[in-house]
């Protein structure tokens, strides 16, 4: 099939690489978000998907909105049979959805109808799910509501961060997406409507959502931090300054009030609603991440000081 691939961030790259290497499908174009300012220089930079499209020598379309008439004309001219989508990040209206012969097929990193929305991996970790996965489905105007072509499952490891889990799902999901397109091309695969049971939602995670609440139990603190690592990154405040936190270890040890800090030889403990957690790496403002014991050696927390 003639394929126009829509995607933007790095987790979409395994799927695009797989389709570029496919003997059965021809990628004739890429759709991605417009170049965006990056770093201190604020120089516009191509998205990871757009950069790979440039490298492959195929047309890269960067509409600000996918409803722009000029973009719709370009898409029609490419005459796609199908448009796979992986984390594109732009709303697709009916006029765009109707262009490819076999529609748009979205690779979503959850087992639909669980965790529809922008941050399914983060939501699964934060909720304490033991298993998640990826789904391919026919894109509709509703949010992740279309009928499902196929799924692949993935266990969530005890120490998985969102970044680590998403990287695994990006690889297994890429294989699922290619098999889905093969089935569509062969006429052997039809999507099945999603169940109305088990629907849950995963909105975009904000910086405020990533603030650690020390009055929560230790397992919840652990899951939150892993769910927002690497982005937007968990944080707390110490002496009225923000401190970013890497993954922690639950200890099973009590005796500390929520947010209270105890420095021991080789570790820094912080109290929660239940047992304390041992800090891993921390990152003060304007500095690089460092082991918590090195941070504590420098700031020397006073008795009674705590994270807020």
N, C-alpha and C positions, 0 to 999 in steps of 0.2 A: 504493500500500500504506500501511497504518497502521504508522508507524515509532516505536519507542522507541529513542533514541540513547543509547549508553553511552560516556562518555569523561570525562577530567578535565583534562589540561593544555592549554596554548596550542596545541600542534601539532594537537590535535583540532578546533580551531575552524573551519578551512577546510571540513572535511567537514560539520560541523553547519550552517554557513552555507549551503553548497550544497544540503543537503537541505531546509532551511527555505525556500529560494527555489524548490524544485522544484515544477513543476506536476503531477507524477505521484505524488508521495508526500506524506503528511501526517505531520508529526512531532507525535505526541500526548503525548510525555513524554521526559524526560531522566533518565538515571541517572548519578550522579557520586559521587566520594568525599565524605565529610562535610566540613563547613567545618573549616579547620585554622588554628592560630595562625600569624601572619605578622609579620615584622619585630620591632623592639624592643618594641613595645607588646604583642605576643603576642595581639592581638585576632583572634578567629575570622574567617576570610574565606572567601567563596564561591570555589570553583574557577572557572577561566576558563569551562569548559563550563557549570557551574551558573549563573554570572552571565549568560551568553548565553541560557540557558533562561528565566531570570527576565525578561530584557529582552523575549523573544519572547512572554511571557505563557503559557507552557506548564508543566505540572506538573514539578517537579524532585524526584526521589527521591534520598535520601542515606543508604542503609543502611550501617552499619558493616561488615556482612557481607551478601553477596548471598544467603545462605541463610536470612536472618531470615524467619520466617513472615509477619510484617506486610508486608515488602517483596514477597514472592511474591504475596500477596493483592492488593497495589496493582498489580503488574505484570499479573496476570490481569485485573483490572478494566479496564486500559487496552486489552486485547485486541489486542496488536500482531500484525501479519502477519510482521514481521521486525524484528530488533534489530541494527543495525550497531554495531560497537565500534571505538573508536580510543583506544588508550592509557588504558583505564579504570583499571587498577591494582588490581582486586579479583578474587578467584577466583570463577568461576561453576561451580556444581555442577549435576548432572543435573536437579534439580527446576526450576532456573531455565532451563536450556538447552532444556527441553521445552515451555516456555510459548508462544513465538511459532510461528506456523504454519510459517514457512520458516526457523526457527532463528535463530542469531546469526551475523552475517557480520563477521569481523574484518579491519580494514585494518592490515597489519603492514609496517613500513618495512625490508623486505629482500626479496630474491628467494629465497623459500623453495624448498628446505629449508635454505638458507644462513642462518646467524645467527638461529636461533630464540632467543627469550628477551627480556629486558628492555631491552637496549641494542644493538640491531642496527646503528644508524648509527655509534656509537662504535667498535664492533668492526670494521666494514668499513674505516673510516679507519685504525685502528691496524694492521690486517693488511696495509695497502697495496693494497687492492682498487682496481681502476680503474673498475669499474662496479658499481652497486648498483641499488636500485629499491624498489618497493612491491608487495605482494601482497594480494589479497582471498581469504579462505578461510573454509570452514564451521567454526565453532568447535566443538571437542570438549573433553573433560576433560583430554586430554594437552596439553603445552606446545607450541602452535603446530604441531600435527601434522595438522590437518584438511585435507581436499582443497581444492585451489586453484581459484578461479573465474577469476582473471585477474591479470596483472602489468603493470607499467610500469617501464621502465628509466631510469636516470639516471647520467650520467658523474660521477665524483668528481674535482673540480678539484684542481689541484696545491696550492692554498692554502685549500681548503675546510676550515672547522672543522665540528664536529658540529652546531653551531647553525645555520650557514648551509646546510648540506646538508639538515638536517631540515626547515628552512623550505621548501625547494624540493620535497622529497618530500611534505610536508603538502599543498601545492597540487596537485601532479600526482596524488597518492593520492586526494584528494577527488573528482577527476573520475572516477578508476577506480572508486571506491566507488559513486558515483551510477550509472555505467553498469552495474555489477554488479547493483545493486538493480533497475534497469530490466529486465535480462535475466531475473532471477528472477521478476519480476512477469509478464513476457511468456511465461514457460515456455520460453525459448530458450537458457538458460544452465545447464549442469550442471557441478559441480566435478569436477576430475580429481585422483586421489590423488597425493600428493607422492612424488617419487623417493626411494628408500632410499640413493641415492648423493649425496655432497656435503653431508651433514648437518653443521652446525656450530652452536655455541651461543654466545650473547652474554649472560652474566649481568650483573646490575646492577653499575655501576662505583662503587667505593667511593673515599673520600678517599685511602686508602692506595694504591689502584691508580693514582692520579693523581700519585704522587711520581715525579719524573724520576730515572732511573738513568743517571748520566753515563758509566758504563762500557759503555753500549750505543752502537752506531754512530749517527752523526748522523741518517740517515734515520729510524731508529726513534725517536729523541728527538723529531724534528719531528712524526712521525705521532702519537705519544702525546700531545703537547701539543695538537695540533689536535683529537684525538679527545675530549679532556676539556674543551674550550672550547665553551661557557661554564661548564658544570657537569660535575663538581664543581670544575674548575679545576686546572691543573697547578701543582706547587709543588716547591720545594727548600728547603734551609736554608742560611743564611749567618750566621755568628757566633751559632749556636744558635737563631736566630729563623727562623720560616717566611717564605718569600718566594714569592708567587704569580707565575706566569709566563704571559705571553701567547704567541702563536705566534712562532716563531723563523725565521730564514733559514739554510739550509745554505750554507756558503761554499766548500767544497772546499779550505780552507787547513788545513794541519797545524801541528805545532809546539807544541801545548798538551796537557798531561796531562788525563785526564778530570776535569771539575769545575773545572779551573784557570781563572782569570779574567784577561783582558787588556783593559785600557781603552785604546782608541785614539781619535783624533779622530773624533767622529761615530758611534762604535759601541762596543759591549761584546761581546767574544768569550768563549765558554766552550768548553773542550775536551771532546771525547767520545772514544769508542774509536777514531774515525777523524778526520775533519775537524772543525774547530770550527764552532759555530753562532753567529750573531749574534742577540743578544737583541732582542726588540721591546719591548712594554710590560711592566713589572713592578709588583707591588703589595705593599709592605711591610705588615705587620700594622697595622690601624687607620688606614690611609691610602688615598687613591684611586690608581688605576693611573696610572703615569707612564712616560715614555720611559726606557729603561735608562740612557742617558747622563746624564739628570738624577739618577737614583738614584745612579749611580756618583760623580757630582760631590759628592753629599752624604756618602756613606759612605766614599769614598776607600779602595778595597780595597788592602791592603798586598801587596807581592810575596810570593807563596807562598800567599796566601789562596785558598780555593776553595769551591765549592758542594758540599754533601754530601747 
